[in-house]
Amino acid sequence: MVALKITDGDGYVRLLKYDMDHRAVLLEKLGLPLKDVGYSMETQIEIICSTLKKSWAKPIPKDHKLQSSKHIINWFSNFIPEIWVEVESPCSKLLIDKALVFLESRLSNSSLATSVLVHGDAHNGNILQDMTKSKASFKLIDPDGLVAEPAYDLGVLMREWIDDLTINPSENGRKWCLLLSDITGADTGAIWEWGFIQSISTGLFLIKIGQEEMGLQMLNVADAWSEVDHLILFN
């Protein structure tokens, strides 16, 4: 709700009316999800990133009460090792430890000065056609509403299109990371680290809810990424 108020229809679906007592909201009508329009992966990434950049540019009120990077990172730091044990350790402890190291890295390198309003789950099913504009115009729906570095949103895109990633995880991961950085200007290292964190956490969660095949695919991609020194990879 707070995120929708901040964006006021620019990048996110427009909030028309709401009634908190009845837990009801009225949103503008949007069209098909991006995933069903038929665009290539590269075009979808460009559309999602250009839409995200609109919301990233929005000033955040000082009294926003949205979760910050610190809260998000603390949550991931607890969630990942706990769910790993819960689903009976489907990947090595080394991968879990690397995810925790990357979380510490993001905590150390994040600051309020560079934080923006991030969506939190900006994949191609959460962005719909804007019916009032051209066919290539889209708006994001269902935001988590977080205040963090832009690379947090891009890490979500690093875990998508998993079938393509599985073919050549390290090379395709590098290409996607560079593409995301080129479009948005975000740091490649930050994108890579959030992509790894998202792949581990989402992979484990998918296994928990019964989508084991896709969950293991994500963990296998993360395993291939763990063998790469990303600080050398992008230099």
Buried (B, 14 or more C-beta within 10 A) or exposed (E): EBBBEBBEBEBBBBBEEBEEEEEEBEBEEBBEBBBEBEBEBEEBBBBBBBBBBBBBEBEBEEEBEBBBBEEBBBEBBEEBBEBBEEBEEBBEEEBBEBBBEBBEBBBEBBEEEBBBBBBBBBBBBBBBBBEEEEEEBBBBBBBBBBBBBBBBBBBBBBBBBBEEBBEEBBEBBBEBBBBBBEBBEBBBBBBBBBBBBBBBBBBBBBBBEEBBEBBBBBBBBBBBBBEBEBEEBBE
